[in-house]
Amino acid sequence: MNRIFLDVHALQTVPPSNLNRDDTGAPKTAVYGGVPRARVSSQAWKRAIRTYFKDEHLLDPAELGVRTKKVVELLADRITGLDPAVERETALKLADETVKAAGFKTEVPKRKAEQAKKDGGPAPAPESKYLVFLSSRQLDGLARLALEGVADITAFLKTKENKARAKELADTRHSVDIALFGRMVADVADINVDAAVQVAHALSVHRVDNESDYYTAVDDENTEEETGAGMIGTVDFNSATLYRYAALGVHQLAANLGQGLREDEPRTEPVRRAVEAFVHAFVASLPTGKINTFGHHTEPDAVVVKLRTTRPISYVAAFEDPVRSDGGGHLREAADRLAAYAFDVERAYGDPETTLTWVLRVGPATQKLADLGIEAGTLRELATAVGQAVAERLERPA
């Protein structure tokens, strides 16, 4: 299969906010171009994208996965869902043995075991020693395998054939989020999944210095004689125009997904759905750190998407020299710079014969970006157009 890449660039302005905190509770920052910038980690935005898939119903639940240490309990739920006659304790044993056969190490958390003993309650279920990322279809397959060995699950999974089946079930029919963001299992390297998506840390296009808000809270039950605050504290924040970027290897995504949910659907169909969902979610998702405090609900002011066969190219260097406000904000200058830099870089390194470009933008400040490619009227139109183009590229002979 030919290499196909999707570059997604976005400019997004956020008001005073604290989207992604460091270990001190302050907004994360980075030095770029010799000055401090606001930063939102790739991990924070990938989590927002995965949550958006689910909350906005962009994909069938069967096409999504779960990342948890409580994989034994989760699998036990699948087992009893398939066969309600199986008692909970039996289901947990079946699940634990099957999870271990698939290659994931489990143990009963010491703190939970001590608390259960103190309370005189039942022993807690085993948990994996690390977060395990499994698709809905993988969990269903493992649950069915466990029920085959319900009579004696230990003996059943001791056979070489059934142990291999458990590992295979955990390494086939990946969910879209696993196919996109990958999976690493240190103990079982052969079931690792290479991520199809690389998400950059979002950076402000200008210098940013964190600020601190001093706040007080009044006790509603205080009498007139009782003065002073019931609580005082501080919260750090900043505001910024962010440059966001992600690169999607469509060929890697196709390899990770394999066949779709239905055996009769074209091989390009699951990839098209995944691409459309990713473009939609990357653009519209938003980390929710301190969102009740700041209500930072914004959408990107501009989005540029490129489908290419040459290697991915970030345009972050357009902002290595930080944008300086003339009193009218940062967006217009940022959009102008992005348009100019994208044109220059593509002229020097791109392949205009094989590269397609779409632009989604809001307001007059982003006008210069319109010349980069086909303008989409809505986010849905953008995602649909990109998904269709990807499917057509995949159908071409290698």
Secondary structure as UniProt FT lines:
FT   STRAND          5..17
FT   TURN            23..24
FT   STRAND          29..32
FT   TURN            33..34
FT   STRAND          35..40
FT   HELIX           42..55
FT   TURN            56..57
FT   HELIX           61..63
FT   STRAND          65..68
FT   HELIX           71..82
FT   TURN            84..85
FT   HELIX           88..101
FT   TURN            102..103
FT   STRAND          106..107
FT   HELIX           110..119
FT   STRAND          127..128
FT   STRAND          132..135
FT   HELIX           136..148
FT   TURN            149..151
FT   HELIX           153..158
FT   HELIX           160..169
FT   TURN            170..171
FT   HELIX           176..181
FT   TURN            186..187
FT   HELIX           189..191
FT   STRAND          197..199
FT   STRAND          202..204
FT   STRAND          211..217
FT   TURN            220..221
FT   TURN            224..225
FT   STRAND          231..249
FT   HELIX           250..257
FT   TURN            263..264
FT   TURN            267..268
FT   HELIX           269..284
FT   TURN            289..290
FT   HELIX           291..294
FT   STRAND          302..308
FT   HELIX           316..319
FT   HELIX           331..349
FT   TURN            352..354
FT   STRAND          356..361
FT   HELIX           364..372
FT   STRAND          374..375
FT   HELIX           379..395
//
